[in-house]
Every structure is written in C-alpha cells, then in structure tokens.
Amino acid sequence: MLFETSIYLLGLFAFCAGLIDAAVGGGGLIQLPALLHALPQHAIPTVLGTNKLVVLAGNLSSISTYIKRIRIVWKLMLPTMVAAFVFAFLGALSTSLIRKDVMELLVFCILVVMATYTFAKKDLGRSHTHSTCGAKEIALGVLFGALIGFYDGVFGPGSGSLLLFVFVKYFGFDFLNASASAKLVNLGTFSAALLFFAPAGHVLWALGGVVALFNMAGSMAGAFLALRYGSGFIRILFLILLVFLIGRMGLALLGR
C-alpha cells in the first residue's frame, strides 16, 4: 500500500513536471526533488539516471505533439542537437572536475539577466521573425548547443529555459517555436546523459518506466496548452519559472 501511494505521488509530480517542461522547460525542478525524496535508499547517480529516463520519455512525447504543428528549422536544429549531445556527454564525464557551486552562481546571474531583459522587452518572442539560416546562425547554434549541453551534463536545472531564451533572443523565434526547438536540443542532452548513466547500472528501469508514463501524459498536456494558447501564454509561464528558479537558486546560495 505504501509503495502504491509513493508511485501515485511520484506520478502526480511527474505529470506536473512534464506539463511545465513541455511549455517552458524547468520540469526537472519538480521531478528531481520528488525522486530524491522517494528514493532515499538509492545512490544519487541512480536517482539522476532514473530521472533522465523519465524526462527523456516526456521530451519525446512533447516533441511528437509539437512537430505536427510547428515548422522546425532543421538546418539549424540538427547541428545544434549534435553539439548539445556531444558536450552533454563530456559534461557528465567532467562532473568530478568542475565545482558545481561556481556553475550554479554563474547560471544564477544569467537567469537574473534573462528575467530582467524579458520583463523589459514586452514584445520579445511574441512574433516569429526568424528568416535566414546561414553559416553565422549555424555557428551560433553549435556554440550555444555546446555551452548549454555541457552545463546540462554537469549540473542541469534550467537548461531548457536557457535554450528557450537563446532561440527567442538570438534567432528571432517566438516563444512557441522556441519551446519546440528547445525540446529537440534537450533530446540530445538527455540522451547523452542516459548513455552515461545506463552502462554504469544507474537507472531503475521498472520504476522509471512507470513514472515516465505520467511524465509523458503531462508533456502532451503541456504541449497542447502551449499550442492552444500560443506565445503569450508561454511568455507568462516562462517569466514565472524564471522568478521561481532565481528564488530557489538564490536561497540555496545564501544558505551556504
């Protein structure tokens, strides 16, 4: 009975995480703490590996919903996804060499800048202005894919929101197209992380598979809401998530 209750609670958190993540990213802030709380007897790498299985499944679910309605700029996405995949794997390999507190402080500062800029630019991401995809845009995509992919491999929280902002600010995407594109890049980072954790036996496949079903349902709901209500809706959710991220990271930094 206790096990069933834990599964249902994990499922509820996974559904909410999938819903938020499909729209604006950041679902890991809900999913990972829930798994850490539910699996205290397991090592941290096992919890992280199981989490990657869950979010990868949810990510695939939201992509399948988006891709039917959103025109993806594959010329930009494919090299960005490859760069994110490679550097996420390198980031996972480098976890013992890089101080996570320094990484967290850097990302905290970036989030503050992102939130300030998005609040100030009222029309940011409301319309899709992307028109060209030349060598410069592809090079920028590879650069940002590598940087955010490496961060996702080392640390992770907020990587989807960072990607969303990059696509809006530097490539002229509206929030809806940026959200769909961020999911594609995260497909590379999550896959790389799972390739790192799975061979080491750090994935609870049975439990992760069940929780993944709830995450997938939430992801489909989140993608549906994003498609239904558009970029204005995603912009509001994005700002709310940024404020939450800043508050959470700020409290963690002050508590040290």
N, C-alpha and C positions, 0 to 999 in steps of 0.2 A: 504493500500500500504506500509506504514511504517512497519507494523507488518510482512508482507511478506518479505520485504527486510531484516529485522532482522533475520527471520527464515533462509533465504538463507545464510546470513553471518555466522550465528551460524553453519549451515550445512557445510559450507566450512571449518571453523575451526575444526569442529568435524571430518570431513573426514581426514584432515591433522593430527589431534591428534591420530586418530585411526591407521593411516598408521605408524606413528613414534612409537606408543606404541606397536603395534604388532611385530615390529622388535627388538626394544631395550628398551622399556619402556619409561617413562617420558612424555607420551602424555598429562598427566594432566597439564603440564606446558603451554600447548596451550589451552586445553579445559576449565580449571577452570577460567583463566582470561577472556576468551570470555564470559562465563556465567555471571561472576561478572559484566562485562560491560553492558551486555544485560538485566540484571535483577536488576537494582539499587533499585527498589521499594520493593524487597523481602529481608527478613532477611538472614543473612549469613548461618545459618543452612539449610534453604530451598535451597539455591544455592548449598551447599555442598551435600545435599541429592539428588538433581536432577542430579548433576554431577556423583554421584556414580551409579545411574541408567544407565546413558549414558555409562560410562566406563565398567560397568558390561556387558551390551549388546555387546559392542565391543569386550570385552575379550572373551566372549562365541563364538563370530564369529571367532576370530583368532584361538582359541583352536580347533574348528571344522575343520579348514583348516590344522593346524599342525598335529593333531592326526592321520590323514590319512597317513602321510608321515614320522613321527618321532616315533621312538621306545621309549616310555615313561617308565622310571624305576618306576613302580607303588609301589614297595616295599619301596622306598624312598619317593616318592611323597605323598602318602596318609597320613602318619603320619605328614609330613611337612605341608600339607594343613590343617589338623585338628588343629595343633598348631597355625598356622597363623590365622585361623578363630577365635579361642578362644581368643587369645591375641589381635587381632584387635578389637574385641568387648570390651575387657577390656580397651584397649587404648582409644576407643571412650568414654567410661564411665569416663575416667580419664582426659579428656581434660581440665577441670577446675582446676585440681590439679597440673598439670605439666607446667612449664614455657616453652613456645614454642621457645623463643629466645635461651634458653640453648640447646634445642633439635636441633634447626637449626644450631647453632655453631658446635655442635658435628658432625652432618651429613656433614657439610661443610668440616671439617677436614678429615672425612672418604673419601669423594669424591676426595679430593686432593691426598690422598694416593692411591686410586684406579686408578686415571688417571696416576699418576707417574709410578706406577707398570705396568700398561697395556702398556704405551709407552715404558718402558724399556724392557719388555718381548715381543719381536717381534713375538714369536711363540705361545704366550698364546692364548688358545682357538681355534687354527687352526685345531687341530685334536682331536678326541674323544678318551680319554684314560681311561675312567671310566670302571672298570671291576668287582669290588666287591661291595656288599651292605650288610655289616654285621651290628652288633649292634652299632659299633662306628659310621658308616656313618649315620645310622638312628637317633642316638642320636644327631649328629651334625645337621642333617636336622631339627629335632624338635627344637633345640636351635636357629638356625638361623631363622626358621619359626616364632618362638615366638618373637624374638627380632625385626625382620623387620615387622611382623604383628602388634606388639604393636606400633611401630613407625608410621605405616600406619594409624592406628586408631587415633593416637594423632595429627599427622601432615600431612604426606603423600608424598609430592613431592620427586621423585627419588627412591621410594621403589622398583619399577620394575627393575631399573638399579642396585640397591644394590643386589637384588636377582640374577640377571644375573651374576654379578661378583662372587658371592658366589658359584654358580654352576660351573663356569669355574675354579676358583682358588682352591676350596676345594674338588670338586668332579670329576674333570678331564673331564668335559663336553666340547665339542666345543661350539662356540657361538650360533650355530643354535639350538642344543639340549637344551642349557641353556636358550635361549629365549622362547622356547616352555614350558619348565619346570617352568620358572618364571611366565608365563601366568596362569598355573594351580594353583600356590600358590596365585597369586593375585585374582583368582576366590574366594578363601576363605576369603581374606581380604575385597574385595569389597562387598561380600555377607553379611559379619558381619556388615559392616558399614551401609548397606541398612536396615538391620534388626533393627539397632539402630535409623535411621532417619525416616523410613516409619511409625512406630506406632505413632510417635510424629507429623505426618502430614507435615513433612519437605521434601516432594517430589512433584514436579509438574509433574504429570504422563503424561498428554497430551503433553505438550511441550517436556518433557524428552523423550517420546516415539518417537516423530518426529526426534529430534536431534540424538537419538540413532541409527536410521536407517542410517544416514550419517556416524556415527562413525563405525557402522558395515561394511559399504562398504569400508571405509578406512582401517579397520582392515584386511579385506580379501585381499585387495591390498597389504598391508604391509607384511602379511604372505606369499603371493605369491612371492613378491620380495625377501624376505629372503630365501625362499625355492629355488628360481630360481638362486640366486647369491651366496648363501652359507655363511659360517662363516667369510670369508674375508670381505665381504660386511657389515655384521653385526658389525664386529670389528671396521670398519671405522666409521659407524654411531654411535656406542657406544662411541667412543672417542670424536666425535663431540658433542654428547649430554652431556658428562661429562664436557667438556670445557664450554658449554653453561650453565649448571647447576652451575658450580663453579663461573662463571662470574655473574650470576643472584643473587646467594646467597651472594657472596662477596659484590656486590653493595648494597644489602639490609642491610647487617651487617654494612657496612661503613656509611650508611645513618642514622643510629640510634644515 
